Amino acid sequence: NASLWCKFIRTTDNCQMDEGLINYLDVAFCTFKPKLLPLISVIYGLWLIFLFIGLGTTAEGFFCPSLEYIAHNLRLTTHGLTVVAFGNGSPDIFSAIAAFTNSNPTASGVAVGALLGAATFVTTVVAGLVATTQSFTLAQRPFIRDMTFFIAAAFWAFCLLYSNEITIYSSVGFLGLYFVYVTIVIVGRYIHQKQRSKLRKILGDPSNDSKPGVPSINGTADENSPLIDAIQSTLHTFLHGIQPINRDEWTNSRHVFKLLLILQAPWNVVCKLTIPIIILSAPLRGWNRPLNSISLLVAPIFCLFATKGEVETCGSILLNGTFPLWALMLLIGTVMSSISWLQSKNDSPPRYHGIFAYVGFIVAVVWTYTVANEIVNLLQTFGAILNVSNVIMGLTFLAWGNSIGDVVADVALARQGFPRMSLSACFGGPLFNLLIGIGLPCTITIIKTGKPVQVRWVVWCTVLCAGLLVSLCLSFIVIPLRKFQMTPAYGCVLVAVYCVFLIISLLTGLNVI
């Protein structure tokens, strides 16, 4: 009975989606007739794809550039490992934060499934695809170091899940383990570079002086670009900045990628209108006077509505019982936008242009978290419609969706002649996502609620952890025995391991075995 379903959804706490902008369960079971549920499911599926594209677009095009500038501005060169990993893993991290902090206690299953599922997928399928591009030899010490930490992290995750709760000590311990890993990497690089420097002096190798310098990424050499001279009017400057699709990229793309560019276009427009951005490699560091002024105006009010959810809720919040909070946000945006406009020119950014990166970083975080929330809520809805657990939805759709970028980037990098770098990313990235993806959101949740995070242990949580540990231990044993040689044959073995893991996970999750 449709009315009973609707009543159950509206009166059951676990069916409420307070953190999201849309209550997908309510729309599916209360707004439309039951016979339209298949059509609603198809629409939700298309919307899910669009949200995944938005998550990747926001992270890659707006979050990462702001993070890159902040790292450059704060001279965080020695900590680039963490900065790059955070940028690349931001979709996974924000999806985990959205799931663990969700008011629905079963949503944490989505995060667990996604983190463990993505880690297994990247370390088997993506690593296997990288290996199939060519045969190559791995760097021995970095491989052993990464695998040791990864196996330790996976085993610790298993212990936490088995205990049914994550305490503040465990969550902070996960963060601490990653920073120990980063420290060892930095110290190891320092010692290695020092040894190489001594060797060069002994051999009299002048390569240090003769090597061409790495091209600067701050864009200062291009600040007098002819493009800036050509775009003189404010309207032309705005239209040039707001265009959602790069013409050169469109011309050089195949039909499938052109479709992707079209789907990315709406996200590019709304993000450009709300996120002030600095691009180190662009002329004038991406300065666009009208577009940046508009984004500064809109950013505060957007953050308010995105974090509070409903328009009615935001409109009812009063400061001292009289002044609306939305009016204060609009006033702050107006002041920032006016100062930026009055103290700059179309071809000359203000002296404090660097501050835009910090504002953009905050707004990009809000955007990414908002989209991740919608994805988690939508996956929960699919789980209810299909009668499938949240962990399976995280293990499959969320894990695959967040790993698409790893597949494309790592395989392309390997084909360009950098297979060792690609394979390092296949282990270093998921290690970061697992440690920070559990440590950070659980720490936030525990501080927020004052209680440990409850994780319901089910039998196939063992399958998830066992699958990851088996794949890691297999590589940890086989690769050294093969004298650290990666071959296409072993790449096929890794892909086969994932297929077996996925089949067993699905059969266990569906109570077939």
Protein Blocks (a to p, Z undefined) as FASTA:
>chain_A
ZZlmmmmmmmpmklpcfkbmbdfklmmmmmpcfklmmmmmmmmmmmmmmmmmmmmmmmmm
mmmmmmmmmmmmnopmkmmmmmmmmmmmmmmmmmmmmmmmpmblklmmmmmmmmmmmmmm
mmmmmmmmmmmmpgcdddfklmmmmmmmmmmmmmmmmmmmmnopacfklmmmmmmmmmmm
mmmmmmmmmmmmmmmmmmmmmnopaklmmpccdddfklmmmmmgfklmmmmbfklmmmmm
mpmbdfklmmmpcfklmmmmmmmmmmmmmmmmmmccddfkbghhlpafklmmmmmmmmmm
mmmmmmnopaklmmmpcghhlacfklmmmmmmmmmmmmmmmmccfklccfklmmmmmmmm
mmmmmmmmmmmmmmmmmmmmmmmmnopafklmmmmmmmmmmmmmmmmmmmmmmmnopaml
mmmmmmmmmmmmmmmmmmmmmmmmmmmnopacdddddfklmmmmmmmmmmmmmmmmmmmm
noopacfklmmmmmmmmmmmmmmmmmmmnomZZ
